[in-house]
Amino acid sequence: MQAKIGRSRNEHLFDIILYIVMILVCVVTLYPFLNVLAISLNDSTDTVRGGIHIWPRKFTLANYDTILRYPTLMIGFRNSVIRTVLGSAIGVLSAAMVAYVLSRTDFQARRLFSTMFALTMYFSGGMIPGYMLIRNLHLIGSFWVYIIPGILSVWNMFIIRSFINGLPYALQESAKIDGANDFKIFYRIVLPLCMPVLATVALFVAVGHWNAWFDAYLYNSTKEQNTTLQYELMKILQSTTQSSDAAHNPNAAQALTKVSPESIKMAITIVCTVPILVVYPFLQKYFVKGMTLGAVKS
């Protein structure tokens, strides 16, 4: 009886320690985001004083109002959404198709092509040859410059291929016996079983497309209709910083800016982060799929 009481007390103590550790982990994880949110909602002149943690001292929406006042922001938001959705779908599908081909044991040249793909991860032509290639393809000033150059990620392809190699090959053999061709095997069997890895890769690709701005700067800086959200937010931050620097110059004719670069930076961070946070819960369920997805008796 005493042993049972002793074990119960030890388990109770262990639960308390575990709860404390998990609370600390949650605090450490959430604090940076809450701090950024608080600064973005705080009065910019008060932000300069510092000392803001998880709650704004002087609540205001002026920082977001400053961002949303830019006329090209909604154009950039629309293009970023289209780019993210279209680029992620095409990128994941193309990587999955190549991964399926290279995973087939009856494809004799799979080692050669795998080596050729792997070499592209270590060697590249560089920025200038890449720009010349984009120019010769007549993609400069076009929306498709965001999609076509990155249509296939070798790293994502290898990740998907490793997952396909872990699936029972007996499923594909059974489908062949039933008369299914390669396309039916890929779309009806392989793709549904690969949903966990496809969701993971899709999230990585989507975040990459959503956060990209440098390609818009290189290829579409003069085309407002093809701008992206991140590029527009970068220009807003840059103009705010320059206005703040000019306002501190006694010879400047401009008045002191109403918003600080720190407040704008935090507001921009929230604007960039929230869409990804909204999408993530819909993909999370695929991350916890069990190993029984492709279970089969051999």
LINRANOR-V332685 format. One record per backbone hydrogen bond with DSSP energy under -0.5 kcal/mol. NH is the residue of the N-H (numbers start at 1). CO is the residue of the C=O. If there is no record, write none. Layout:
# LINRANOR-V332685
NH	CO
NH	CO
This chain:
# LINRANOR-V332685
5	1
6	2
7	3
8	4
9	5
10	6
11	7
12	8
13	9
14	10
15	11
16	12
17	13
18	14
19	15
20	16
21	17
22	18
23	19
24	20
25	21
26	22
27	23
28	24
29	25
30	26
31	27
32	28
34	30
35	31
36	32
37	33
38	34
39	35
40	36
41	37
42	39
43	58
47	43
48	44
49	46
50	47
60	41
65	61
66	62
67	63
68	64
69	65
70	67
73	70
76	72
77	73
78	74
79	75
80	76
81	77
82	78
83	79
84	80
85	81
86	82
87	83
88	84
89	85
90	86
91	87
92	88
93	89
94	90
95	91
96	92
97	93
98	94
99	95
100	96
101	97
102	98
103	99
104	100
104	101
107	104
108	106
110	107
113	109
114	110
115	111
116	112
117	113
118	114
119	115
120	116
120	117
121	118
122	119
123	119
130	126
131	127
132	128
133	129
134	130
135	131
136	132
137	133
138	135
139	134
140	134
141	219
142	139
145	142
146	143
147	144
148	144
151	148
154	152
157	153
158	154
159	155
160	156
161	157
162	158
163	159
164	160
165	161
166	162
166	163
167	164
171	168
172	168
173	169
174	170
175	171
176	172
177	173
178	174
179	176
180	175
185	181
186	182
187	183
188	184
189	185
190	185
191	186
193	189
194	190
195	192
198	194
199	195
200	196
201	197
202	198
203	199
204	200
205	201
206	202
207	203
208	204
209	205
210	206
211	207
212	208
217	213
218	214
219	215
220	216
223	220
224	222
226	223
227	224
229	76
232	228
233	229
234	230
235	231
236	232
237	233
238	234
239	235
240	236
241	237
242	238
243	239
244	240
245	241
246	242
247	243
248	244
249	246
250	248
252	249
264	260
265	261
266	262
267	263
268	264
269	265
270	266
271	267
272	268
273	269
274	270
275	271
277	273
278	274
279	275
280	276
281	277
282	279
283	279
283	280
284	280
285	281
286	283
287	283
287	284
288	284
289	286
293	290
294	291
295	292
298	296
